[in-house]
Amino acid sequence: MSTNSAISVDKLNVSFGDSHVVKDLSFAVAPGESYGIVGESGSGKSTVLRVLAGLNRDWSGEVDILGKRQPKLRDKAFYRAAQMVFQDPFGSLHPKKTVDDTLAEPLAIHGISDAEAKISRAMQDVGLPTSFRFRYPHQLSGGQRQRVAIARALVLEPTILLLDEPTSALDVSIQAEVLNLLQALRHERKLTYILVSHDLAVVGHMCERLLVMQFGRGVEEMTAATLAARAPQTAYAQQLLTASEGFRRAG
Amino acid sequence: MNATSEAPLLTLDDLRVDFHTPTGIVNTVRGLSFTLGRERLGIVGESGSGKSMTGRAILDLIPHPGVVNAKRMEFRGKDLTTMDKASRRKLRGRHISMVMQDPKFSLNPVQAVGDQIAEAYRVHHKASAREAKERSLSMLEAVQIREPGRVYDLYPHEVSGGMGQRVMIAMMLIAEPEILIADEPTSALDVTVQLQVLKILDDLVTSRGMGLIFISHDLHLVRSFCDRVIVMYGGKALETLPAGELDRAQHPYTRGLLGCLPDLDHPREKLATLTRDPAWLA
């Protein structure tokens, strides 16, 4: 593993009781890179992300983020550097907290002053009108909620964003808006992304490199160009790619 | 598959579904018309487009305070608008049935899956318990479950998502309906499993000459699976066209929907976004 990667994972293993869900996984992500992890349900892709985010403390192996070896229990500084956006904006926002509360909490935790300006800026960055500031999640559409979730992650000005299926709960037209937003933010702020998704087209659009996972193992790492050329090396990656092209009637 | 050569299975003219809520009337389907032959008809649209409500209206499953109105709603020449509740109930499951999205929530959690299939058969046909069981086992085989005998006695929590969805399909098809409405039947499944389930659905629909209404938000899937596609938006059909010609769609909404999908073959820095025109609903 090169020492100048933003994220490097070496021989990561995760077990839940008897089931071994991530097996000897190693990969590295360069600063400013967007890295995709794809696989079917149960492949362990979300678990990897949760380990990186410090949400799962039961793992073995080595995880380096921004040049620092990560302990199981992360410190505050880590959470300023890396934030996560979850799949379902209907479940990941507190229903009884306004947008303002949601965005103010991370700032309060980290003792950051000037919350007022930071909140307006974060809302502006994700394209939410300031009039939405005192709305509750139920007063927002799915796409607007996901924007709030992204704003919540961005308000601490992290350099790494961990994205767990950020658009799979959204309609395609809304998905396009959120993906465009994520792309623009990445270029503007030189962010590093890890994007977990089951949708190969989304990963191909967003990422430079990707890892295909199956049964907790990394099956194949490839570039987006290899994906677009439909030229993966392994049979499983090929099968996944074919399946994502839609239904084909025999004969 | 030629739909025009025979009388349609289902005719809908100006279907409207309205919900009378305390804050006003919400129109979920506004004047939808189509006919269904022995074909695979896709209905696509985003959330809130009224696609699921259409399926439910055909089955008389619109909950209170929803009201269904139509100029014409006929199943094989029988008028559904004037039919009483009991007769509608008799059609449901026997002649027109529906596969729901998620087997986790649609199967009875405290009954073995095989018994649920057998029950579906005995509700509609006079049959002994033994005969119903035999039929259920062969139906499980028809949906390509490898050990029907073992799976018959499993409970819903013991089967995988793909298997659960096959059980649902078996249950809906055992009464041999003429029309099957599939409401997002594969969106809860992984892509590879999704294709297996579609293959089974496709084979059964073709071999039995059923009419299939396939409700989905997935344009790619509908394009590759269906014969004809209705694109819905805000409760209206904006466009109806052969699935193979979806690329040549005329309506700005359909074009917009297709344009905002990321595409491996045509990488773009920025995805197109949709601008909705209020005139579409006028």
Interface residues (C-beta under 8 A of the other chain):
Chain A: E40 S41 G142 D171 V172 S173 Q175 A176 E177 L179 N180 Q183 H198 D199 L200 A201 V202 G204 H205 M206 A224 L227 A228 R230 Q239 L240 A243 S244 E245 G246 F247 R248 R249
Chain B: E46 S47 G161 D190 V191 T192 V193 Q194 L195 L198 K199 D202 H217 L219 H220 L221 R223 S224 F225 G256 L257 C260 L261 P262 D263 L264 D265 P267 R268 E269 K270 L271 A272 T273 L274
